[in-house]
Amino acid sequence: MKVATLLLMAALGTASAAALGADAISAEDFVKKAGESGVAEVEMGQLGATKASNADVKAFAQKMVTDHTKANKELMAAAKAKGLKVPTEPGLMHKGMKEKFEHQSADAEFNHDFMKQMVKDHEAAVELFQTAANDTTLDPDLRALAKKTLPTLQQHLSDAQKLEAKLAKKT
């Protein structure tokens, strides 16, 4: 029950922030959110790669581990050069989601739920990196990193949406 309440509170907070239409982001906020998201994608990818029963979901999850590990290293280097600390753990909401998936049976429902979560996570990541890429007040190096990473995140989102839709037809 506590995890569900925390997830709801985190989701409402995220929705409220999105509703404000923020088109600027501080370097600290970008690094924090990108870092938490990146670590979460690696951890969720590791879980999906071992637990998914669908070969396409396993492959997608492994790609998340590979791509987000690389992106996390690039973020770490850029942030370190600016004297900013990158989180090494996922945020509270992602921790709760991972816990949910750890306790879920490894079946077709897991595959579909996992891909639905990947769509949500990548929608949020694309929005974050789009905001950073378009924010002319953001540190130029962090803005360049956001612009460089954005196409990969957009591709992940597209791939996740296609796979999730394919799995939805089977259930």
TORPA-4810 file (N, C-alpha, C, O; in nm, 3 decimals):
<nodes>
NODE_1_0.082_-0.120_0.000_0.000_0.000_0.000_0.086_0.125_0.000_0.055_0.222_-0.069_M
NODE_2_0.195_0.124_0.077_0.281_0.241_0.083_0.342_0.273_-0.053_0.349_0.390_-0.092_K
NODE_3_0.385_0.170_-0.125_0.445_0.190_-0.257_0.344_0.253_-0.351_0.377_0.345_-0.426_V
NODE_4_0.220_0.204_-0.349_0.115_0.257_-0.437_0.089_0.404_-0.406_0.074_0.486_-0.497_A
NODE_5_0.084_0.439_-0.278_0.061_0.578_-0.239_0.177_0.667_-0.285_0.155_0.776_-0.337_T
NODE_6_0.300_0.618_-0.267_0.417_0.695_-0.310_0.418_0.714_-0.462_0.452_0.821_-0.512_L
NODE_7_0.380_0.608_-0.534_0.375_0.618_-0.680_0.271_0.720_-0.724_0.296_0.799_-0.815_L
NODE_8_0.156_0.718_-0.660_0.051_0.814_-0.694_0.097_0.956_-0.667_0.077_1.046_-0.749_L
NODE_9_0.160_0.977_-0.551_0.208_1.112_-0.518_0.314_1.157_-0.618_0.314_1.273_-0.661_M
NODE_10_0.405_1.068_-0.656_0.509_1.102_-0.753_0.448_1.133_-0.889_0.490_1.227_-0.957_A
NODE_11_0.349_1.054_-0.930_0.284_1.076_-1.059_0.211_1.210_-1.061_0.216_1.283_-1.160_A
NODE_12_0.143_1.241_-0.951_0.073_1.369_-0.944_0.171_1.486_-0.947_0.144_1.588_-1.010_L
NODE_13_0.283_1.471_-0.879_0.385_1.575_-0.880_0.441_1.597_-1.019_0.463_1.710_-1.061_G
NODE_14_0.465_1.486_-1.090_0.515_1.494_-1.227_0.412_1.560_-1.318_0.446_1.644_-1.400_T
NODE_15_0.286_1.520_-1.302_0.180_1.577_-1.385_0.165_1.726_-1.358_0.144_1.805_-1.450_A
NODE_16_0.176_1.765_-1.231_0.165_1.907_-1.196_0.278_1.987_-1.260_0.255_2.096_-1.313_S
NODE_17_0.398_1.934_-1.254_0.513_2.003_-1.313_0.495_2.015_-1.465_0.525_2.119_-1.523_A
NODE_18_0.446_1.908_-1.526_0.425_1.911_-1.672_0.316_2.011_-1.708_0.325_2.079_-1.810_A
NODE_19_0.213_2.020_-1.624_0.103_2.111_-1.652_0.147_2.258_-1.647_0.086_2.343_-1.711_A
NODE_20_0.251_2.285_-1.573_0.302_2.421_-1.565_0.371_2.463_-1.695_0.399_2.581_-1.716_L
NODE_21_0.398_2.366_-1.780_0.458_2.395_-1.910_0.598_2.451_-1.900_0.634_2.545_-1.972_G
NODE_22_0.676_2.396_-1.814_0.813_2.445_-1.797_0.891_2.430_-1.927_0.904_2.319_-1.979_A
NODE_23_0.945_2.542_-1.979_1.028_2.530_-2.099_1.172_2.569_-2.069_1.252_2.590_-2.160_D
NODE_24_1.204_2.579_-1.941_1.341_2.602_-1.899_1.371_2.505_-1.786_1.283_2.467_-1.709_A
NODE_25_1.497_2.465_-1.778_1.536_2.371_-1.674_1.676_2.408_-1.627_1.763_2.444_-1.707_I
NODE_26_1.697_2.399_-1.497_1.831_2.430_-1.445_1.923_2.312_-1.472_1.878_2.199_-1.491_S
NODE_27_2.051_2.340_-1.474_2.150_2.234_-1.496_2.137_2.127_-1.387_2.147_2.008_-1.416_A
NODE_28_2.116_2.170_-1.264_2.103_2.077_-1.152_1.982_1.986_-1.170_1.992_1.864_-1.150_E
NODE_29_1.868_2.045_-1.208_1.747_1.965_-1.228_1.763_1.867_-1.344_1.723_1.751_-1.334_D
NODE_30_1.822_1.915_-1.453_1.841_1.827_-1.568_1.929_1.708_-1.532_1.896_1.593_-1.562_F
NODE_31_2.041_1.735_-1.467_2.135_1.628_-1.430_2.068_1.532_-1.332_2.084_1.410_-1.346_V
NODE_32_1.995_1.583_-1.235_1.927_1.497_-1.137_1.824_1.408_-1.205_1.825_1.287_-1.186_K
NODE_33_1.736_1.468_-1.284_1.629_1.391_-1.348_1.684_1.295_-1.453_1.640_1.180_-1.461_K
NODE_34_1.778_1.340_-1.531_1.838_1.253_-1.634_1.916_1.139_-1.568_1.912_1.026_-1.616_A
NODE_35_1.985_1.169_-1.460_2.061_1.067_-1.390_1.973_0.960_-1.328_1.998_0.841_-1.343_G
NODE_36_1.868_1.004_-1.259_1.775_0.909_-1.197_1.707_0.823_-1.304_1.693_0.702_-1.288_E
NODE_37_1.666_0.886_-1.411_1.599_0.815_-1.520_1.694_0.715_-1.586_1.656_0.602_-1.614_S
NODE_38_1.816_0.758_-1.610_1.914_0.672_-1.676_1.947_0.548_-1.593_1.955_0.437_-1.647_G
NODE_39_1.967_0.567_-1.464_1.995_0.454_-1.375_1.874_0.360_-1.372_1.890_0.238_-1.374_V
NODE_40_1.755_0.418_-1.368_1.633_0.337_-1.366_1.622_0.252_-1.492_1.584_0.135_-1.486_A
NODE_41_1.655_0.311_-1.607_1.645_0.236_-1.733_1.743_0.120_-1.737_1.711_0.013_-1.789_E
NODE_42_1.862_0.140_-1.682_1.960_0.030_-1.678_1.908_-0.081_-1.586_1.910_-0.199_-1.623_V
NODE_43_1.861_-0.044_-1.468_1.811_-0.145_-1.373_1.689_-0.217_-1.428_1.679_-0.339_-1.417_E
NODE_44_1.595_-0.141_-1.486_1.475_-0.204_-1.543_1.514_-0.291_-1.663_1.457_-0.398_-1.684_M
NODE_45_1.609_-0.245_-1.741_1.655_-0.323_-1.855_1.716_-0.455_-1.811_1.691_-0.559_-1.873_G
NODE_46_1.795_-0.452_-1.705_1.854_-0.575_-1.653_1.745_-0.671_-1.606_1.752_-0.792_-1.630_Q
NODE_47_1.644_-0.617_-1.539_1.533_-0.699_-1.492_1.456_-0.758_-1.611_1.427_-0.878_-1.614_L
NODE_48_1.425_-0.674_-1.709_1.351_-0.722_-1.826_1.429_-0.824_-1.907_1.372_-0.919_-1.959_G
NODE_49_1.559_-0.804_-1.918_1.643_-0.895_-1.997_1.647_-1.035_-1.935_1.659_-1.134_-2.006_A
NODE_50_1.636_-1.042_-1.803_1.640_-1.173_-1.738_1.501_-1.232_-1.716_1.485_-1.354_-1.716_T
NODE_51_1.400_-1.146_-1.699_1.269_-1.196_-1.658_1.168_-1.209_-1.772_1.077_-1.292_-1.763_K
NODE_52_1.180_-1.131_-1.876_1.081_-1.134_-1.984_1.078_-1.273_-2.049_1.180_-1.339_-2.062_A
NODE_53_0.959_-1.313_-2.090_0.945_-1.442_-2.157_0.937_-1.426_-2.309_0.940_-1.525_-2.382_S
NODE_54_0.927_-1.303_-2.355_0.919_-1.273_-2.498_1.058_-1.231_-2.549_1.122_-1.145_-2.488_N
NODE_55_1.104_-1.290_-2.657_1.238_-1.262_-2.710_1.255_-1.115_-2.750_1.361_-1.058_-2.730_A
NODE_56_1.151_-1.055_-2.807_1.159_-0.914_-2.846_1.171_-0.823_-2.724_1.244_-0.724_-2.727_D
NODE_57_1.100_-0.856_-2.619_1.107_-0.777_-2.495_1.246_-0.793_-2.434_1.305_-0.695_-2.388_V
NODE_58_1.299_-0.914_-2.432_1.435_-0.938_-2.381_1.537_-0.855_-2.460_1.626_-0.793_-2.401_K
NODE_59_1.524_-0.855_-2.592_1.618_-0.780_-2.677_1.606_-0.630_-2.652_1.707_-0.560_-2.643_A
NODE_60_1.483_-0.581_-2.640_1.462_-0.439_-2.611_1.525_-0.404_-2.476_1.593_-0.303_-2.463_F
NODE_61_1.500_-0.488_-2.376_1.554_-0.462_-2.242_1.706_-0.459_-2.243_1.767_-0.374_-2.178_A
NODE_62_1.767_-0.550_-2.317_1.913_-0.552_-2.325_1.966_-0.426_-2.393_2.070_-0.373_-2.355_Q
NODE_63_1.892_-0.379_-2.494_1.930_-0.254_-2.561_1.924_-0.137_-2.464_2.005_-0.045_-2.472_K
NODE_64_1.827_-0.139_-2.372_1.816_-0.033_-2.271_1.941_-0.032_-2.183_1.994_0.074_-2.150_M
NODE_65_1.986_-0.150_-2.145_2.105_-0.160_-2.060_2.225_-0.101_-2.135_2.297_-0.018_-2.080_V
NODE_66_2.244_-0.143_-2.257_2.359_-0.097_-2.337_2.354_0.053_-2.362_2.450_0.125_-2.332_T
NODE_67_2.243_0.101_-2.417_2.233_0.242_-2.456_2.232_0.336_-2.336_2.296_0.441_-2.340_D
NODE_68_2.160_0.299_-2.231_2.152_0.389_-2.116_2.280_0.386_-2.032_2.313_0.485_-1.966_H
NODE_69_2.352_0.276_-2.033_2.483_0.273_-1.966_2.576_0.372_-2.034_2.646_0.449_-1.968_T
NODE_70_2.576_0.371_-2.166_2.660_0.464_-2.243_2.617_0.609_-2.216_2.702_0.695_-2.191_K
NODE_71_2.487_0.635_-2.221_2.437_0.772_-2.198_2.468_0.818_-2.056_2.500_0.935_-2.033_A
NODE_72_2.457_0.726_-1.960_2.486_0.761_-1.820_2.633_0.802_-1.804_2.663_0.896_-1.730_N
NODE_73_2.723_0.733_-1.873_2.866_0.768_-1.866_2.890_0.907_-1.925_2.969_0.985_-1.873_K
NODE_74_2.822_0.937_-2.035_2.836_1.069_-2.098_2.781_1.178_-2.008_2.840_1.286_-1.996_E
NODE_75_2.667_1.152_-1.944_2.609_1.248_-1.851_2.702_1.270_-1.733_2.724_1.383_-1.689_L
NODE_76_2.758_1.161_-1.681_2.850_1.169_-1.567_2.969_1.258_-1.602_3.008_1.343_-1.521_M
NODE_77_3.027_1.239_-1.719_3.144_1.317_-1.760_3.107_1.465_-1.775_3.180_1.552_-1.728_A
NODE_78_2.995_1.492_-1.839_2.953_1.631_-1.860_2.921_1.699_-1.727_2.958_1.814_-1.706_A
NODE_79_2.853_1.628_-1.639_2.816_1.686_-1.509_2.939_1.709_-1.422_2.950_1.812_-1.355_A
NODE_80_3.031_1.614_-1.423_3.152_1.626_-1.343_3.230_1.752_-1.385_3.284_1.823_-1.300_K
NODE_81_3.236_1.777_-1.514_3.306_1.896_-1.564_3.241_2.025_-1.515_3.306_2.130_-1.511_A
NODE_82_3.115_2.017_-1.478_3.041_2.135_-1.429_3.033_2.138_-1.277_2.974_2.229_-1.219_K
NODE_83_3.092_2.036_-1.212_3.087_2.029_-1.067_2.951_1.984_-1.015_2.916_2.012_-0.900_G
NODE_84_2.875_1.912_-1.099_2.743_1.865_-1.060_2.747_1.716_-1.028_2.822_1.640_-1.091_L
NODE_85_2.668_1.675_-0.932_2.663_1.535_-0.890_2.547_1.465_-0.961_2.434_1.513_-0.963_K
NODE_86_2.579_1.349_-1.020_2.478_1.270_-1.089_2.429_1.162_-0.993_2.510_1.092_-0.931_V
NODE_87_2.296_1.147_-0.980_2.244_1.042_-0.892_2.290_0.903_-0.938_2.306_0.878_-1.058_P
NODE_88_2.313_0.816_-0.842_2.356_0.680_-0.874_2.244_0.579_-0.845_2.264_0.458_-0.857_T
NODE_89_2.128_0.630_-0.806_2.012_0.546_-0.780_1.891_0.605_-0.852_1.885_0.726_-0.874_E
NODE_90_1.796_0.519_-0.888_1.673_0.572_-0.948_1.592_0.650_-0.845_1.612_0.635_-0.725_P
NODE_91_1.502_0.732_-0.893_1.414_0.806_-0.803_1.313_0.712_-0.737_1.305_0.594_-0.771_G
NODE_92_1.238_0.765_-0.644_1.143_0.688_-0.564_1.039_0.618_-0.652_1.007_0.501_-0.628_L
NODE_93_0.987_0.686_-0.750_0.884_0.627_-0.835_0.940_0.507_-0.912_0.874_0.403_-0.921_M
NODE_94_1.060_0.521_-0.965_1.121_0.410_-1.038_1.155_0.293_-0.947_1.144_0.177_-0.987_H
NODE_95_1.195_0.323_-0.825_1.222_0.215_-0.729_1.095_0.135_-0.704_1.098_0.012_-0.699_K
NODE_96_0.984_0.205_-0.688_0.855_0.138_-0.666_0.813_0.053_-0.785_0.763_-0.058_-0.768_G
NODE_97_0.835_0.106_-0.906_0.799_0.030_-1.027_0.886_-0.095_-1.039_0.836_-0.202_-1.073_M
NODE_98_1.013_-0.081_-1.011_1.103_-0.197_-1.020_1.059_-0.304_-0.920_1.058_-0.423_-0.952_K
NODE_99_1.025_-0.261_-0.799_0.978_-0.356_-0.698_0.853_-0.430_-0.746_0.841_-0.551_-0.726_E
NODE_100_0.762_-0.358_-0.807_0.641_-0.420_-0.861_0.677_-0.528_-0.964_0.624_-0.639_-0.959_K
NODE_101_0.766_-0.496_-1.055_0.804_-0.590_-1.160_0.883_-0.708_-1.105_0.873_-0.819_-1.157_F
NODE_102_0.961_-0.686_-1.000_1.036_-0.797_-0.939_0.942_-0.903_-0.882_0.975_-1.021_-0.881_E
NODE_103_0.827_-0.860_-0.834_0.732_-0.953_-0.772_0.628_-1.007_-0.870_0.547_-1.092_-0.833_H
NODE_104_0.629_-0.959_-0.991_0.532_-1.003_-1.091_0.579_-1.132_-1.158_0.699_-1.152_-1.178_Q
NODE_105_0.485_-1.218_-1.191_0.519_-1.343_-1.260_0.579_-1.313_-1.396_0.540_-1.217_-1.463_S
NODE_106_0.674_-1.396_-1.437_0.740_-1.380_-1.568_0.653_-1.447_-1.673_0.673_-1.564_-1.707_A
NODE_107_0.556_-1.372_-1.725_0.462_-1.426_-1.823_0.425_-1.319_-1.924_0.488_-1.213_-1.928_D
NODE_108_0.324_-1.346_-2.006_0.282_-1.250_-2.109_0.237_-1.118_-2.048_0.259_-1.012_-2.106_A
NODE_109_0.175_-1.125_-1.931_0.131_-1.001_-1.864_0.253_-0.917_-1.823_0.251_-0.795_-1.836_E
NODE_110_0.356_-0.983_-1.773_0.479_-0.912_-1.738_0.534_-0.841_-1.862_0.568_-0.723_-1.857_F
NODE_111_0.544_-0.914_-1.973_0.599_-0.856_-2.097_0.523_-0.730_-2.136_0.583_-0.627_-2.166_N
NODE_112_0.390_-0.738_-2.135_0.308_-0.623_-2.174_0.321_-0.508_-2.074_0.340_-0.393_-2.113_H
NODE_113_0.312_-0.540_-1.945_0.325_-0.435_-1.842_0.462_-0.368_-1.848_0.473_-0.246_-1.835_D
NODE_114_0.566_-0.449_-1.869_0.702_-0.396_-1.879_0.712_-0.298_-1.997_0.768_-0.189_-1.983_F
NODE_115_0.657_-0.336_-2.110_0.665_-0.248_-2.227_0.579_-0.122_-2.209_0.616_-0.015_-2.257_M
NODE_116_0.465_-0.134_-2.142_0.385_-0.015_-2.112_0.467_0.082_-2.028_0.464_0.203_-2.049_K
NODE_117_0.541_0.027_-1.931_0.625_0.112_-1.845_0.739_0.174_-1.926_0.774_0.290_-1.904_Q
NODE_118_0.795_0.099_-2.018_0.902_0.153_-2.102_0.851_0.269_-2.187_0.923_0.366_-2.209_M
NODE_119_0.728_0.259_-2.235_0.668_0.369_-2.311_0.656_0.492_-2.221_0.698_0.601_-2.259_V
NODE_120_0.600_0.474_-2.101_0.583_0.588_-2.008_0.718_0.650_-1.974_0.734_0.773_-1.977_K
NODE_121_0.815_0.566_-1.940_0.947_0.616_-1.902_1.012_0.694_-2.016_1.073_0.799_-1.993_D
NODE_122_0.998_0.644_-2.137_1.062_0.712_-2.250_0.985_0.835_-2.295_1.044_0.928_-2.350_H
NODE_123_0.855_0.839_-2.273_0.781_0.963_-2.299_0.834_1.073_-2.208_0.857_1.186_-2.251_E
NODE_124_0.854_1.039_-2.080_0.906_1.136_-1.984_1.049_1.175_-2.018_1.085_1.293_-2.009_A
NODE_125_1.132_1.079_-2.056_1.271_1.108_-2.090_1.280_1.197_-2.215_1.359_1.291_-2.218_A
NODE_126_1.200_1.168_-2.315_1.200_1.250_-2.437_1.158_1.393_-2.402_1.218_1.489_-2.450_V
NODE_127_1.056_1.407_-2.319_1.012_1.540_-2.278_1.123_1.615_-2.204_1.146_1.733_-2.230_E
NODE_128_1.190_1.546_-2.111_1.299_1.607_-2.035_1.412_1.652_-2.127_1.458_1.766_-2.118_L
NODE_129_1.457_1.563_-2.215_1.570_1.595_-2.302_1.530_1.697_-2.409_1.614_1.775_-2.453_F
NODE_130_1.404_1.696_-2.451_1.355_1.798_-2.546_1.359_1.935_-2.480_1.403_2.033_-2.540_Q
NODE_131_1.312_1.941_-2.355_1.316_2.068_-2.281_1.459_2.118_-2.269_1.486_2.235_-2.293_T
NODE_132_1.550_2.029_-2.231_1.690_2.068_-2.215_1.752_2.109_-2.348_1.827_2.207_-2.354_A
NODE_133_1.721_2.036_-2.454_1.778_2.067_-2.586_1.731_2.202_-2.637_1.804_2.270_-2.710_A
NODE_134_1.611_2.243_-2.601_1.554_2.369_-2.649_1.578_2.487_-2.555_1.548_2.601_-2.590_N
NODE_135_1.631_2.461_-2.437_1.650_2.566_-2.336_1.781_2.641_-2.362_1.890_2.591_-2.333_D
NODE_136_1.769_2.760_-2.416_1.887_2.840_-2.450_1.959_2.893_-2.326_2.071_2.943_-2.336_T
NODE_137_1.894_2.883_-2.208_1.959_2.929_-2.085_2.038_2.818_-2.017_2.114_2.844_-1.924_T
NODE_138_2.020_2.694_-2.063_2.092_2.581_-2.004_2.239_2.585_-2.046_2.272_2.631_-2.155_L
NODE_139_2.325_2.536_-1.960_2.467_2.525_-1.991_2.484_2.465_-2.131_2.422_2.364_-2.161_D
NODE_140_2.567_2.525_-2.216_2.581_2.478_-2.354_2.626_2.332_-2.369_2.581_2.262_-2.460_P
NODE_141_2.712_2.286_-2.280_2.757_2.147_-2.289_2.645_2.049_-2.253_2.630_1.945_-2.317_D
NODE_142_2.567_2.083_-2.152_2.455_1.998_-2.114_2.346_2.001_-2.222_2.282_1.901_-2.251_L
NODE_143_2.328_2.118_-2.279_2.230_2.131_-2.388_2.274_2.047_-2.508_2.192_1.980_-2.571_R
NODE_144_2.401_2.049_-2.540_2.454_1.969_-2.651_2.437_1.819_-2.622_2.402_1.742_-2.711_A
NODE_145_2.461_1.779_-2.497_2.440_1.640_-2.458_2.294_1.600_-2.477_2.264_1.492_-2.528_L
NODE_146_2.203_1.687_-2.435_2.060_1.660_-2.451_2.024_1.644_-2.599_1.950_1.553_-2.636_A
NODE_147_2.076_1.734_-2.682_2.049_1.726_-2.827_2.104_1.598_-2.887_2.041_1.536_-2.973_K
NODE_148_2.223_1.557_-2.842_2.288_1.437_-2.893_2.212_1.310_-2.852_2.200_1.216_-2.930_K
NODE_149_2.160_1.309_-2.729_2.094_1.190_-2.673_1.949_1.178_-2.719_1.896_1.067_-2.726_T
NODE_150_1.886_1.289_-2.749_1.743_1.291_-2.781_1.702_1.194_-2.893_1.604_1.123_-2.876_L
NODE_151_1.773_1.189_-3.006_1.729_1.095_-3.112_1.727_0.948_-3.066_1.639_0.872_-3.108_P
NODE_152_1.822_0.910_-2.982_1.824_0.772_-2.931_1.702_0.748_-2.843_1.637_0.644_-2.854_T
NODE_153_1.670_0.843_-2.757_1.553_0.830_-2.670_1.424_0.825_-2.752_1.332_0.749_-2.721_L
NODE_154_1.418_0.906_-2.857_1.300_0.905_-2.944_1.286_0.770_-3.015_1.175_0.721_-3.034_Q
NODE_155_1.398_0.711_-3.054_1.394_0.580_-3.117_1.351_0.473_-3.017_1.273_0.384_-3.050_Q
NODE_156_1.401_0.483_-2.893_1.358_0.390_-2.789_1.207_0.400_-2.769_1.138_0.298_-2.760_H
NODE_157_1.156_0.522_-2.764_1.012_0.543_-2.745_0.934_0.481_-2.860_0.835_0.410_-2.837_L
NODE_158_0.976_0.506_-2.981_0.908_0.449_-3.098_0.910_0.296_-3.094_0.808_0.232_-3.117_S
NODE_159_1.026_0.240_-3.065_1.038_0.094_-3.058_0.950_0.037_-2.946_0.884_-0.065_-2.963_D
NODE_160_0.949_0.105_-2.831_0.869_0.059_-2.717_0.720_0.064_-2.750_0.645_-0.027_-2.716_A
NODE_161_0.678_0.172_-2.817_0.537_0.185_-2.854_0.495_0.073_-2.950_0.388_0.014_-2.935_Q
NODE_162_0.579_0.044_-3.047_0.547_-0.061_-3.144_0.539_-0.198_-3.076_0.447_-0.276_-3.101_K
NODE_163_0.634_-0.226_-2.990_0.638_-0.356_-2.923_0.521_-0.367_-2.824_0.459_-0.473_-2.813_L
NODE_164_0.493_-0.261_-2.753_0.380_-0.262_-2.658_0.249_-0.285_-2.734_0.164_-0.362_-2.688_E
NODE_165_0.230_-0.221_-2.846_0.108_-0.239_-2.926_0.097_-0.382_-2.977_-0.011_-0.440_-2.978_A
NODE_166_0.208_-0.438_-3.019_0.211_-0.578_-3.067_0.171_-0.673_-2.954_0.095_-0.767_-2.975_K
NODE_167_0.224_-0.649_-2.834_0.193_-0.734_-2.720_0.048_-0.716_-2.672_-0.013_-0.810_-2.621_L
NODE_168_-0.005_-0.596_-2.687_-0.143_-0.568_-2.644_-0.243_-0.649_-2.728_-0.347_-0.690_-2.677_A
NODE_169_-0.211_-0.672_-2.854_-0.298_-0.749_-2.941_-0.305_-0.897_-2.901_-0.403_-0.966_-2.928_K
NODE_170_-0.199_-0.944_-2.835_-0.194_-1.084_-2.793_-0.269_-1.110_-2.664_-0.305_-1.224_-2.635_K
NODE_171_-0.294_-1.004_-2.584_-0.359_-1.026_-2.455_-0.507_-1.007_-2.463_-0.577_-1.021_-2.363_T
</nodes>
